[in-house]
């Protein structure tokens, strides 16, 4: 007769066998696959149109001199006048940010010699560029601000972008409208297909708000236009969402 198994070892073996059987039963027959989930994927768009309340201007001074020191001195003097003018126009220091500063040589190309040889370019001076990004919060004064910058010596004006200071509340409205638009479409599709909508499985978002550049112009072309006419237009804040909804 086989040796008698201690009671505690027998109980442990029995518990292990029961657990293994439960796992095998949960796994199901070999090769069985879970039925694919029936779902509908639909997109929606929400859009809010509003008027901008701020403008961003790229402005600065470009100077040249025979030496780098000469060009820098001239640039510093001109930029100080620009900063004083911005302060006089009540532009806050926090709304003025240096975006570019560079010192670079300026080359001239010697004429071709009679024998056809081409000589190497020579440095004829130096160029200093100091560019700042200015945020104008009173759009009614934007034209006068641009004119003032030119009169103070700014000879570099880049693109002007209109924007919204605090777009998040409007973006939230667009998000809510995007979800409503997606659900509206889902009901149409479900009705046409003869299915019933279930729970929403996932929601993903794309799109959003970005300032809109309006135009670019050179300072020299503005000297005969005072104040400078500008048009802010409107801004569109959009949100795109994608919903995955179970169907029955």
ABEGO torsion letter per residue (X at the ends): XBBBBBAAAAAAAAAAAAAAAAAAAAAEBBGBBBBBBBBBBBBBBBBBBBBBABBBBBBEBBBBBABAAAAAAAAAAAAAAAAAAAAAAGBBAAABBBABBBBBBBBBBBBBBAAGBBBBBBBAEBBBBBBBBBBBABAAAAAAAAAAAAAAGBABBBBBBBBBABAAAAAAAAAAAAAAAAAAAAAAAAAAAGBBBBBBABBBBBEEBBBBBABBBBAAAAAABOBBBBBAEBBBBBBBBBBBBBBX
